[in-house]
Amino acid sequence: MTTACKPYGSYAEVDARGPVSWGLRERRGPFRYTGALRAVTYTPGELRTAPAVVDAVEREAARVAD
């Protein structure tokens, strides 16, 4: 399911639009991450894309990968 997220990318820098912790963002505002990453865990939220669109994207990704 991560294929559908790829156009937006994943960044460990400054992203005020989708912070890891909204509470921390509200307290400190956006700030640059300067630490080292050991692991990253994605926990998908509610699917807001129509299943037919997700299927089409997954099929195209598989086609291009082949």
N, C-alpha and C positions, 0 to 999 in steps of 0.2 A: 504493500500500500504506500510505501514511501515514494514511489514513482510520481504520484500525483503532487507531491510536495516539491519535487526537484526544480520546477521553474522558479520557485521563490528562494531556493537555497537555504543553507544553514550557516549562520555566522556566530562566532564567539567574540564579538566586538561590542559595538553600541547598536542597539536596535530598540528604539523607543516605542515602536509600533507593536511589538510582541515580546515583552520582557519575560524572562524566566519566572520572576517573582513580581507580581503587581504591587504587593505590599512594600517591597524594597524600593521599587521604582517610585512609588508615591512618597516614601520617606526621603530618598536621596536624589531622585530624578535620574535621567539616563547617565550612565558613566561607563567608561571603557573597561573591559575585563583585561586584567594584566597577568593573571595567574596561568598555571599550566593545567591542561586537561588530562585526566587519566581515563575517563570514560564519559560517554554521552548516552543518555537514555531518552528515547522519544516515547511519549505517551499520547497517542492520538486522542483528539477530542471527538465530539459529535461530527459525523459525516454530513457535510453541507453541500456536497456535490452530488448531482443526480447519478445513480448507479450506472446508467447507460454511458454517461460521460467518463466515469472512472474506468469502465470496461474498455471503452474505445482507446483511452490513453494507455492502459496496460497492454492492449493488443499492439498498438503502434510501437510502444517501447520494446516489446518482445521482438517485433518484426525488425526494428532498426538494430537491435542487439545481435540478431542472427546475421 
